[in-house]
Amino acid sequence: MAKAVILIGSPRKGGNTDCLADAFLEGVREAGGEGEKVYLDDLNLRPIAEVGDVMDERVDLRADDDYLPTLKQALAADILVLATPVYWQGVSAQMKAFVDRWSCYYSKPMLLEGMKGKIWAALVPHGAPEPAHAKWVTDPIEIWAGHFQAHLVGAVTVTASKKGAVAQMPEVLARAKALGQRCVEMAGM
């Protein structure tokens, strides 16, 4: 059974990112998978500390927080979903803190082998009216997936700034649900 972990970078429970994640999980479950949401804002995740110049000698100087267990949880899943609103032309601070910490484990087999071949998806609401605004987040996610030799199946993006507005957008929820189903299908291949 395919398992999805959705890392939620928004601090707004019940907000648009959360609504997209619920629809994605509905699709995962309908396709025979299982999944869970991880609210990064609820965790003690510190920003990256200094890392050394030699990749093989890097250590995580802040390994006493919730990062490593959360990373292991994400690596154990078949499907990794990065769900974050666009904040000032990038991912949320919560998501950025998580992603930056990859640098501490950059040459470690745990990270490299754990990400290789993994199915990825992105859920990206944004408040700006221009649809292209989502590219501030989707483009980096595409680069990250490629770097890890993961498979980015797709992204659902939507303009919505009022908390929970996505819950009233059935066509957007249907796209998120379909993406969840597609990810489970891809994980089974």
N, CA, C and O of each residue as an XYZ file, in Angstrom:
756
protein
N       0.848     -1.173      0.000
C       0.000      0.000      0.000
C       0.896      1.239      0.000
O       1.777      1.382      0.848
N       0.660      2.121     -0.953
C       1.449      3.352     -1.053
C       1.112      4.287      0.097
O      -0.048      4.453      0.472
N       2.163      4.894      0.649
C       1.969      5.827      1.757
C       2.445      7.206      1.341
O       3.526      7.362      0.773
N       1.615      8.215      1.635
C       1.946      9.611      1.342
C       2.167     10.374      2.640
O       1.443     10.188      3.619
N       3.171     11.227      2.631
C       3.387     12.180      3.718
C       3.309     13.567      3.105
O       4.039     13.895      2.170
N       2.414     14.369      3.646
C       2.257     15.743      3.182
C       2.872     16.663      4.223
O       2.378     16.764      5.346
N       3.948     17.329      3.845
C       4.569     18.320      4.710
C       3.859     19.644      4.459
O       3.923     20.194      3.360
N       3.188     20.145      5.478
C       2.408     21.369      5.336
C       3.203     22.537      5.913
O       3.504     22.580      7.106
N       3.533     23.474      5.041
C       4.327     24.623      5.432
C       3.520     25.828      5.862
O       4.094     26.845      6.252
N       2.216     25.738      5.801
C       1.378     26.861      6.206
C       1.099     26.807      7.704
O       0.895     25.725      8.256
N       1.088     27.957      8.366
C       0.715     27.974      9.777
C      -0.800     28.003      9.987
O      -1.269     27.965     11.125
N      -1.572     28.072      8.887
C      -3.030     28.229      8.991
C      -3.747     26.895      8.848
O      -4.027     26.463      7.730
N      -4.048     26.236      9.964
C      -4.860     25.022      9.904
C      -6.251     25.415      9.432
O      -6.809     26.424      9.863
N      -6.798     24.598      8.541
C      -8.095     24.915      7.969
C      -7.998     25.925      6.838
O      -9.017     26.361      6.303
N      -6.794     26.294      6.474
C      -6.579     27.246      5.390
C      -6.528     26.557      4.041
O      -6.857     25.376      3.927
N      -6.124     27.279      3.039
C      -6.152     26.773      1.668
C      -5.172     25.627      1.426
O      -5.486     24.682      0.702
N      -4.001     25.707      2.024
C      -3.035     24.613      1.892
C      -3.596     23.349      2.517
O      -3.477     22.262      1.951
N      -4.200     23.491      3.674
C      -4.800     22.368      4.389
C      -5.952     21.753      3.580
O      -6.086     20.530      3.517
N      -6.773     22.596      2.969
C      -7.887     22.095      2.132
C      -7.359     21.294      0.947
O      -7.898     20.234      0.625
N      -6.315     21.791      0.300
C      -5.714     21.058     -0.814
C      -5.164     19.723     -0.330
O      -5.318     18.705     -1.006
N      -4.526     19.720      0.833
C      -3.971     18.484      1.384
C      -5.071     17.465      1.682
O      -4.895     16.275      1.421
N      -6.196     17.915      2.223
C      -7.310     17.000      2.503
C      -7.833     16.367      1.221
O      -8.109     15.167      1.190
N      -7.971     17.157      0.169
C      -8.452     16.628     -1.108
C      -7.435     15.649     -1.698
O      -7.820     14.609     -2.232
N      -6.157     15.967     -1.607
C      -5.104     15.071     -2.086
C      -5.200     13.736     -1.347
O      -5.155     12.677     -1.972
N      -5.334     13.784     -0.016
C      -5.426     12.553      0.770
C      -6.675     11.751      0.433
O      -6.655     10.521      0.475
N      -7.746     12.433      0.103
C      -8.963     11.726     -0.322
C      -8.668     10.906     -1.574
O      -9.086      9.753     -1.683
N      -7.950     11.506     -2.513
C      -7.565     10.786     -3.717
C      -6.639      9.626     -3.425
O      -6.783      8.550     -4.006
N      -5.690      9.835     -2.528
C      -4.768      8.764     -2.140
C      -5.544      7.580     -1.585
O      -5.304      6.436     -1.971
N      -6.468      7.854     -0.685
C      -7.236      6.782     -0.043
C      -8.149      6.075     -1.047
O      -8.286      4.852     -1.006
N      -8.764      6.830     -1.934
C      -9.630      6.216     -2.943
C      -8.845      5.320     -3.896
O      -9.394      4.374     -4.460
N      -7.564      5.619     -4.073
C      -6.716      4.815     -4.950
C      -6.068      3.642     -4.202
O      -5.271      2.901     -4.777
N      -6.413      3.479     -2.924
C      -5.902      2.345     -2.162
C      -4.675      2.637     -1.327
O      -4.067      1.718     -0.777
N      -4.299      3.905     -1.223
C      -3.137      4.279     -0.417
C      -3.545      4.810      0.940
O      -4.720      4.816      1.309
N      -2.554      5.247      1.658
C      -2.783      5.868      2.958
C      -1.877      7.080      3.062
O      -0.904      7.207      2.319
N      -2.199      7.965      3.985
C      -1.363      9.149      4.100
C      -1.627      9.927      5.356
O      -2.579      9.674      6.094
N      -0.747     10.888      5.576
C      -0.875     11.736      6.754
C      -0.322     13.117      6.455
O       0.509     13.309      5.568
N      -0.820     14.074      7.236
C      -0.343     15.446      7.144
C       0.596     15.709      8.314
O       0.343     15.284      9.441
N       1.678     16.414      8.027
C       2.624     16.827      9.055
C       2.686     18.349      9.013
O       3.139     18.934      8.029
N       2.233     18.976     10.075
C       2.234     20.430     10.155
C       3.588     20.898     10.675
O       3.876     20.788     11.867
N       4.406     21.416      9.784
C       5.746     21.842     10.171
C       5.716     22.913     11.252
O       6.624     22.983     12.081
N       4.681     23.745     11.251
C       4.572     24.813     12.231
C       4.368     24.287     13.653
O       4.652     24.994     14.620
N       3.879     23.058     13.787
C       3.658     22.469     15.107
C       4.936     21.861     15.691
O       4.972     21.503     16.868
N       5.974     21.748     14.877
C       7.191     21.072     15.288
C       8.262     22.062     15.731
O       8.212     23.248     15.405
N       9.205     21.557     16.464
C      10.370     22.349     16.846
C      11.423     22.145     15.760
O      12.306     21.298     15.893
N      11.323     22.924     14.691
C      12.268     22.851     13.570
C      13.046     24.149     13.532
O      12.491     25.216     13.270
N      14.317     24.046     13.790
C      15.164     25.235     13.776
C      15.776     25.428     12.399
O      15.946     24.463     11.654
N      16.105     26.660     12.057
C      16.780     26.891     10.769
C      18.147     26.221     10.761
O      18.687     25.866     11.809
N      18.684     26.059      9.588
C      19.982     25.416      9.442
C      21.063     26.196     10.193
O      21.046     27.426     10.246
N      21.988     25.455     10.762
C      23.161     26.064     11.402
C      24.307     26.014     10.393
O      24.134     25.561      9.262
N      25.448     26.474     10.807
C      26.617     26.423      9.932
C      26.900     24.977      9.518
O      26.839     24.059     10.337
N      27.206     24.794      8.249
C      27.645     23.482      7.761
C      29.031     23.655      7.166
O      29.399     24.739      6.712
N      29.772     22.597      7.175
C      31.137     22.664      6.669
C      31.207     22.720      5.158
O      30.225     22.465      4.460
N      32.385     23.059      4.669
C      32.617     23.147      3.223
C      32.786     21.782      2.574
O      32.558     21.635      1.374
N      33.181     20.789      3.348
C      33.404     19.443      2.821
C      32.114     18.643      3.010
O      31.721     18.339      4.136
N      31.465     18.308      1.898
C      30.140     17.664      1.943
C      30.124     16.416      2.827
O      29.208     16.243      3.632
N      31.119     15.551      2.687
C      31.125     14.286      3.416
C      31.346     14.453      4.917
O      31.147     13.508      5.682
N      31.750     15.634      5.338
C      32.032     15.864      6.757
C      30.952     16.701      7.442
O      31.085     17.042      8.617
N      29.903     17.026      6.728
C      28.848     17.861      7.309
C      28.091     17.124      8.400
O      27.842     15.921      8.315
N      27.733     17.885      9.427
C      26.895     17.357     10.502
C      25.769     18.366     10.752
O      25.879     19.547     10.424
N      24.711     17.871     11.329
C      23.577     18.724     11.675
C      23.768     19.203     13.106
O      23.511     18.460     14.053
N      24.213     20.430     13.260
C      24.494     20.968     14.589
C      23.235     21.184     15.423
O      23.318     21.449     16.623
N      22.081     21.071     14.795
C      20.815     21.269     15.511
C      19.976     19.986     15.509
O      18.746     20.033     15.475
N      20.649     18.870     15.544
C      19.969     17.574     15.444
C      19.130     17.236     16.668
O      18.503     16.177     16.706
N      19.105     18.107     17.665
C      18.322     17.839     18.871
C      16.877     18.341     18.764
O      16.133     18.291     19.744
N      16.476     18.825     17.582
C      15.091     19.283     17.417
C      14.274     18.197     16.711
O      14.682     17.036     16.692
N      13.141     18.555     16.138
C      12.242     17.574     15.503
C      12.587     17.280     14.048
O      11.864     16.533     13.387
N      13.666     17.846     13.540
C      13.954     17.705     12.116
C      14.224     16.258     11.693
O      13.561     15.753     10.788
N      15.166     15.599     12.320
C      15.570     14.275     11.856
C      14.416     13.270     11.898
O      14.236     12.534     10.927
N      13.626     13.203     12.973
C      12.478     12.282     12.936
C      11.488     12.623     11.812
O      10.894     11.729     11.209
N      11.317     13.914     11.540
C      10.401     14.319     10.465
C      10.976     13.953      9.107
O      10.248     13.487      8.231
N      12.266     14.158      8.923
C      12.912     13.757      7.681
C      12.782     12.260      7.475
O      12.448     11.819      6.375
N      13.036     11.474      8.498
C      12.916     10.014      8.377
C      11.489      9.595      8.049
O      11.277      8.648      7.291
N      10.519     10.289      8.610
C       9.110     10.025      8.309
C       8.830     10.285      6.834
O       8.150      9.495      6.178
N       9.351     11.385      6.314
C       9.164     11.722      4.899
C       9.879     10.722      4.001
O       9.341     10.327      2.966
N      11.070     10.312      4.377
C      11.838      9.369      3.559
C      11.213      7.977      3.555
O      11.375      7.232      2.588
N      10.509      7.620      4.612
C       9.868      6.303      4.687
C       8.629      6.213      3.801
O       8.160      5.117      3.494
N       8.102      7.359      3.392
C       6.889      7.375      2.555
C       7.242      7.096      1.100
O       8.371      7.322      0.665
N       6.258      6.603      0.357
C       6.413      6.404     -1.090
C       6.188      7.715     -1.839
O       6.753      7.949     -2.908
N       5.345      8.561     -1.247
C       4.937      9.810     -1.879
C       5.233     10.957     -0.922
O       4.816     10.935      0.235
N       5.949     11.947     -1.408
C       6.257     13.138     -0.617
C       5.561     14.326     -1.261
O       5.745     14.606     -2.446
N       4.764     15.016     -0.467
C       4.045     16.188     -0.955
C       4.538     17.410     -0.196
O       4.508     17.447      1.034
N       4.989     18.403     -0.938
C       5.356     19.680     -0.347
C       4.176     20.618     -0.557
O       3.859     21.003     -1.682
N       3.534     20.977      0.544
C       2.329     21.816      0.497
C       2.639     23.116      1.217
O       2.813     23.144      2.435
N       2.703     24.189      0.443
C       3.069     25.472      1.029
C       2.468     26.619      0.235
O       2.411     26.566     -0.993
N       2.024     27.646      0.926
C       1.606     28.838      0.194
C       2.831     29.574     -0.329
O       3.951     29.342      0.127
N       2.612     30.449     -1.274
C       3.671     31.333     -1.744
C       3.714     32.516     -0.787
O       2.731     33.244     -0.645
N       4.850     32.705     -0.134
C       5.070     33.855      0.742
C       6.251     34.634      0.190
O       7.373     34.128      0.200
N       6.034     35.826     -0.280
C       7.095     36.698     -0.760
C       8.029     35.980     -1.730
O       9.238     35.911     -1.510
N       7.454     35.452     -2.798
C       8.192     34.823     -3.892
C       8.967     33.588     -3.459
O      10.077     33.356     -3.938
N       8.402     32.799     -2.568
C       9.049     31.559     -2.164
C       8.153     30.725     -1.278
O       7.000     31.076     -1.027
N       8.695     29.619     -0.809
C       7.973     28.762      0.120
C       7.888     29.468      1.476
O       8.601     30.440      1.726
N       7.028     28.978      2.323
C       6.893     29.550      3.669
C       8.197     29.344      4.449
O       9.021     28.504      4.089
N       8.365     30.105      5.498
C       9.565     29.972      6.338
C       9.654     28.579      6.939
O      10.746     28.028      7.079
N       8.509     28.007      7.295
C       8.495     26.670      7.880
C       9.042     25.644      6.877
O       9.854     24.789      7.230
N       8.584     25.744      5.628
C       9.052     24.809      4.603
C      10.520     25.076      4.269
O      11.297     24.141      4.077
N      10.889     26.341      4.201
C      12.279     26.677      3.879
C      13.230     26.144      4.938
O      14.303     25.640      4.608
N      12.850     26.248      6.204
C      13.700     25.715      7.275
C      13.875     24.206      7.107
O      14.965     23.675      7.317
N      12.802     23.522      6.728
C      12.888     22.071      6.521
C      13.803     21.746      5.345
O      14.703     20.916      5.469
N      13.582     22.382      4.231
C      14.348     22.105      3.008
C      15.825     22.461      3.191
O      16.700     21.709      2.763
N      16.103     23.589      3.814
C      17.495     23.995      4.009
C      18.295     22.952      4.783
O      19.489     22.777      4.542
N      17.653     22.276      5.691
C      18.358     21.284      6.510
C      18.801     20.074      5.702
O      19.627     19.292      6.172
N      18.260     19.903      4.481
C      18.781     18.830      3.622
C      20.288     18.967      3.462
O      20.994     17.970      3.310
N      20.780     20.204      3.497
C      22.211     20.440      3.306
C      23.064     19.750      4.362
O      24.222     19.425      4.097
N      22.523     19.522      5.537
C      23.270     18.828      6.591
C      23.461     17.348      6.264
O      24.388     16.711      6.764
N      22.599     16.817      5.441
C      22.600     15.381      5.124
C      22.889     15.143      3.648
O      22.652     14.053      3.126
N      23.395     16.154      2.992
C      23.525     16.199      1.540
C      24.209     14.984      0.939
O      23.769     14.492     -0.100
N      25.251     14.494      1.546
C      25.980     13.357      0.969
C      25.684     12.051      1.696
O      26.337     11.037      1.449
N      24.723     12.075      2.572
C      24.402     10.877      3.354
C      23.485      9.945      2.548
O      22.504     10.397      1.957
N      23.803      8.658      2.528
C      22.942      7.700      1.808
C      21.486      7.756      2.265
O      20.574      7.566      1.460
N      21.267      8.016      3.554
C      19.892      8.086      4.056
C      19.059      9.052      3.214
O      17.943      8.721      2.812
N      19.593     10.240      2.946
C      18.854     11.249      2.184
C      18.859     10.928      0.697
O      17.805     10.927      0.061
N      20.017     10.658      0.144
C      20.119     10.454     -1.304
C      19.350      9.218     -1.766
O      18.618      9.279     -2.753
N      19.509      8.110     -1.068
C      18.796      6.886     -1.441
C      17.322      6.973     -1.074
O      16.466      6.418     -1.764
N      17.033      7.675      0.018
C      15.643      7.820      0.448
C      14.806      8.666     -0.495
O      13.595      8.467     -0.593
N      15.428      9.598     -1.183
C      14.716     10.468     -2.124
C      14.689      9.909     -3.542
O      13.758     10.180     -4.301
N      15.700      9.136     -3.900
C      15.812      8.644     -5.280
C      14.597      7.794     -5.651
O      14.263      6.823     -4.971
N      13.952      8.182     -6.737
C      12.798      7.451     -7.231
C      11.496      7.738     -6.507
O      10.447      7.222     -6.895
N      11.546      8.555     -5.459
C      10.329      8.865     -4.701
C       9.365      9.676     -5.568
O       9.786     10.471     -6.408
N       8.094      9.466     -5.357
C       7.046     10.223     -6.037
C       6.835     11.516     -5.263
O       6.657     11.499     -4.045
N       6.855     12.640     -5.982
C       6.655     13.953     -5.367
C       5.438     14.636     -5.981
O       5.063     14.376     -7.124
N       4.837     15.509     -5.192
C       3.773     16.393     -5.678
C       3.857     17.703     -4.896
O       4.493     17.776     -3.844
N       3.209     18.724     -5.427
C       3.201     20.029     -4.767
C       1.776     20.577     -4.727
O       1.008     20.416     -5.676
N       1.442     21.220     -3.624
C       0.150     21.883     -3.438
C       0.463     23.319     -3.050
O       1.051     23.573     -1.999
N       0.064     24.269     -3.915
C       0.558     25.638     -3.769
C      -0.550     26.683     -3.957
O      -0.842     27.076     -5.087
N      -1.157     27.128     -2.871
C      -2.060     28.276     -2.985
C      -1.261     29.579     -2.888
O      -0.180     29.622     -2.301
N      -1.815     30.621     -3.470
C      -1.157     31.930     -3.394
C      -2.210     33.015     -3.463
O      -3.285     32.822     -4.029
N      -1.890     34.156     -2.881
C      -2.840     35.254     -2.825
C      -2.818     36.165     -4.027
O      -3.789     36.883     -4.266
N      -1.743     36.163     -4.792
C      -1.645     37.055     -5.954
C      -2.591     36.582     -7.054
O      -2.775     35.378     -7.233
N      -3.189     37.506     -7.785
C      -4.159     37.110     -8.810
C      -3.540     36.455    -10.050
O      -4.246     35.788    -10.806
N      -2.255     36.632    -10.266
C      -1.625     36.066    -11.456
C      -1.270     34.597    -11.216
O      -0.553     34.295    -10.263
N      -1.757     33.671    -12.061
C      -1.439     32.253    -11.889
C       0.066     31.966    -11.881
O       0.522     31.041    -11.210
N       0.831     32.762    -12.629
C       2.280     32.540    -12.704
C       2.970     32.753    -11.360
O       4.123     32.358    -11.190
N       2.287     33.366    -10.413
C       2.865     33.600     -9.091
C       3.277     32.283     -8.415
O       4.213     32.262     -7.616
N       2.585     31.201     -8.734
C       2.899     29.894     -8.135
C       4.279     29.389     -8.531
O       4.872     28.577     -7.820
N       4.793     29.863     -9.659
C       6.093     29.394    -10.135
C       7.233     29.717     -9.177
O       8.281     29.074     -9.222
N       7.034     30.716     -8.305
C       8.049     31.005     -7.297
C       8.279     29.797     -6.400
O       9.349     29.652     -5.808
N       7.280     28.933     -6.299
C       7.389     27.726     -5.477
C       7.527     26.473     -6.338
O       8.350     25.607     -6.043
N       6.734     26.373     -7.389
C       6.774     25.135     -8.181
C       8.092     24.950     -8.924
O       8.554     23.818     -9.072
N       8.701     26.021     -9.391
C       9.984     25.882    -10.094
C      11.076     25.323     -9.179
O      11.761     24.378     -9.570
N      11.263     25.874     -7.973
C      12.265     25.267     -7.090
C      11.952     23.813     -6.735
O      12.861     22.985     -6.673
N      10.687     23.498     -6.505
C      10.335     22.117     -6.172
C      10.708     21.189     -7.326
O      11.209     20.087     -7.102
N      10.467     21.628     -8.542
C      10.852     20.825     -9.707
C      12.367     20.602     -9.738
O      12.829     19.503    -10.047
N      13.124     21.630     -9.424
C      14.587     21.511     -9.395
C      15.019     20.557     -8.275
O      15.897     19.718     -8.478
N      14.411     20.685     -7.107
C      14.771     19.802     -5.986
C      14.479     18.349     -6.327
O      15.306     17.474     -6.072
N      13.319     18.087     -6.897
C      12.966     16.706     -7.265
C      13.968     16.159     -8.276
O      14.422     15.021     -8.154
N      14.308     16.957     -9.259
C      15.285     16.524    -10.253
C      16.638     16.237     -9.639
O      17.307     15.270    -10.004
N      17.032     17.075     -8.715
C      18.321     16.877     -8.049
C      18.378     15.520     -7.344
O      19.397     14.830     -7.388
N      17.290     15.153     -6.706
C      17.243     13.895     -5.957
C      16.848     12.699     -6.818
O      16.716     11.584     -6.313
N      16.659     12.929     -8.109
C      16.213     11.877     -9.033
C      14.866     11.298     -8.580
O      14.614     10.096     -8.674
N      14.021     12.195     -8.089
C      12.657     11.843     -7.712
C      11.749     12.135     -8.902
O      12.187     12.713     -9.897
N      10.500     11.738     -8.798
C       9.540     11.928     -9.889
C       8.457     12.911     -9.441
O       7.570     12.553     -8.665
N       8.531     14.139     -9.927
C       7.496     15.119     -9.626
C       6.315     14.859    -10.550
O       6.379     15.131    -11.749
N       5.246     14.334     -9.986
C       4.070     13.952    -10.776
C       3.269     15.175    -11.190
O       2.697     15.202    -12.281
N       3.221     16.184    -10.333
C       2.476     17.382    -10.688
C       2.283     18.307     -9.516
O       2.733     18.046     -8.400
N       1.598     19.398     -9.801
C       1.309     20.406     -8.789
C      -0.101     20.927     -9.003
O      -0.575     21.041    -10.134
N      -0.747     21.235     -7.920
C      -2.026     21.943     -7.965
C      -1.758     23.316     -7.379
O      -1.321     23.447     -6.235
N      -2.027     24.335     -8.180
C      -1.847     25.716     -7.743
C      -3.186     26.433     -7.859
O      -4.021     26.094     -8.697
N      -3.370     27.427     -7.003
C      -4.639     28.153     -7.020
C      -4.464     29.533     -6.390
O      -3.735     29.699     -5.412
N      -5.140     30.503     -6.965
C      -5.205     31.829     -6.365
C      -6.331     31.831     -5.341
O      -7.499     31.660     -5.688
N      -5.970     32.027     -4.084
C      -6.956     32.059     -3.005
C      -6.274     32.645     -1.782
O      -5.308     32.071     -1.280
N      -6.753     33.761     -1.302
C      -6.110     34.366     -0.136
C      -6.968     34.291      1.128
O      -6.432     34.274      2.236
N      -8.283     34.247      0.975
C      -9.149     34.159      2.152
C      -9.052     32.752      2.743
O      -9.132     31.763      2.014
N      -8.882     32.666      4.038
C      -8.718     31.377      4.709
C      -9.863     30.429      4.372
O     -11.034     30.750      4.576
N      -9.502     29.252      3.851
C     -10.483     28.227      3.543
C     -11.249     28.425      2.252
O     -12.160     27.651      1.960
N     -10.911     29.432      1.474
C     -11.631     29.703      0.219
C     -11.598     28.514     -0.730
O     -12.548     28.293     -1.481
N     -10.521     27.755     -0.701
C     -10.381     26.595     -1.598
C     -11.478     25.560     -1.335
O     -11.855     24.817     -2.242
N     -11.984     25.507     -0.120
C     -13.042     24.548      0.214
C     -14.298     24.789     -0.626
O     -15.128     23.893     -0.776
N     -14.432     25.996     -1.169
C     -15.584     26.334     -2.010
C     -15.234     26.304     -3.496
O     -15.956     26.879     -4.310
N     -14.146     25.646     -3.854
C     -13.694     25.549     -5.252
C     -13.630     24.078     -5.653
O     -12.558     23.473     -5.632
N     -14.786     23.497     -6.022
C     -14.811     22.060     -6.304
C     -13.876     21.621     -7.428
O     -13.350     20.509     -7.397
N     -13.667     22.484     -8.418
C     -12.784     22.092     -9.524
C     -11.331     21.990     -9.067
O     -10.587     21.138     -9.553
N     -10.929     22.842     -8.148
C      -9.565     22.799     -7.615
C      -9.405     21.585     -6.705
O      -8.390     20.891     -6.767
N     -10.392     21.329     -5.871
C     -10.345     20.152     -4.996
C     -10.302     18.871     -5.824
O      -9.620     17.914     -5.458
N     -11.031     18.854     -6.938
C     -11.021     17.680     -7.822
C      -9.633     17.471     -8.422
O      -9.191     16.333     -8.582
N      -8.951     18.552     -8.750
C      -7.583     18.420     -9.294
C      -6.637     17.873     -8.241
O      -5.783     17.042     -8.551
N      -6.774     18.328     -6.986
C      -5.920     17.828     -5.907
C      -6.200     16.352     -5.636
O      -5.280     15.565     -5.413
N      -7.463     15.993     -5.658
C      -7.843     14.592     -5.456
C      -7.279     13.723     -6.583
O      -6.736     12.649     -6.325
N      -7.404     14.178     -7.819
C      -6.881     13.431     -8.970
C      -5.359     13.294     -8.893
O      -4.808     12.261     -9.275
N      -4.681     14.329     -8.401
C      -3.231     14.259     -8.247
C      -2.862     13.201     -7.206
O      -1.899     12.458     -7.392
N      -3.617     13.131     -6.124
C      -3.384     12.089     -5.118
C      -3.550     10.701     -5.705
O      -2.751      9.805     -5.431
N      -4.589     10.520     -6.514
C      -4.808      9.226     -7.158
C      -3.665      8.888     -8.111
O      -3.178      7.757     -8.129
N      -3.241      9.869     -8.897
C      -2.147      9.658     -9.852
C      -0.846      9.290     -9.143
O      -0.089      8.445     -9.621
N      -0.597      9.916     -8.022
C       0.631      9.622     -7.275
C       0.632      8.178     -6.765
O       1.659      7.502     -6.810
N      -0.515      7.713     -6.283
C      -0.605      6.321     -5.827
C      -0.384      5.376     -7.004
O       0.318      4.373     -6.870
N      -0.969      5.685     -8.139
C      -0.763      4.851     -9.335
C       0.714      4.815     -9.712
O       1.250      3.751    -10.022
N       1.374      5.967     -9.687
C       2.792      6.042    -10.033
C       3.641      5.279     -9.015
O       4.626      4.640     -9.387
N       3.273      5.340     -7.749
C       4.034      4.643     -6.709
C       3.940      3.138     -6.878
O       4.840      2.406     -6.467
N       2.842      2.667     -7.489
C       2.648      1.240     -7.688
C       3.333      0.672     -8.911
O       3.339     -0.541     -9.120
N       3.914      1.549     -9.725
C       4.546      1.087    -10.958
C       5.938      0.552    -10.714
O       6.608      0.123    -11.654
